[in-house]
Amino acid sequence: MTPHHSTPTVWVFYSNRNEAENLISRISDFSAGHFWDAEESVTFLQDIDAHRSSWMLVDKKHADDSKLQALAFNATERYEFFRCLVIGAEAPGKWPETAIHLDKNTLSTSIIDRLRNESHVLRIASSRLRHMRRLQNRQSS
C-alpha cells in the first residue's frame, strides 16, 4: 500500500500564471498547490495518486476545454477523493458530477474559502471511510 499525504493537492488550471501563482501562495496553508503545465499530465496523475484528496481548479478560459474535461473524468473514475472546482463553465454538464461550479465573477477570496471548506469535508469523508474499511477488514480476518 502506498503512503498517502493528508494535505490536499490542488492543480491550478489558469490562463494567467501570475494569478495562479498568487492563488497557490494563498492556499498554501491548507494545500499543496501546483500550476498546470500541459506537459504534466503524467505528473498530475502521479501526484493525485499520492494524496488522499486532490483538486483541479479551473478558470473561465479553461472551463470549456474538452481535453481538461476528459482528464477530469479520468481522474474522477480512478480516484475516489478527486474533485474539480470550475469557474464560469458555459456547459457544467460536461464536467464530472462531483464538480463544483462557481460563477465567472466569483472573487478569489470566495474561491479560496470554498476550496478550504470542501477540502476539509473531503478529509473527514476520507478519514471515516478508511476507518470503516479497517473495521471491516478486522471483522473479516
Secondary structure, DSSP 8 states (H G I E B T S, - for coil): ----BSS-EEEEE-S-HHHHHHHHHHTTTT-EEEE--GGGHHHHHHHHHTBSSEEEEE-GGGTT-HHHHHHHHHHHHH-TTEEEEEES-S-GGGS-TT-EEE-TT--HHHHHHHHHHHHHHHHHHHHHHHHHHHHHHHHH-
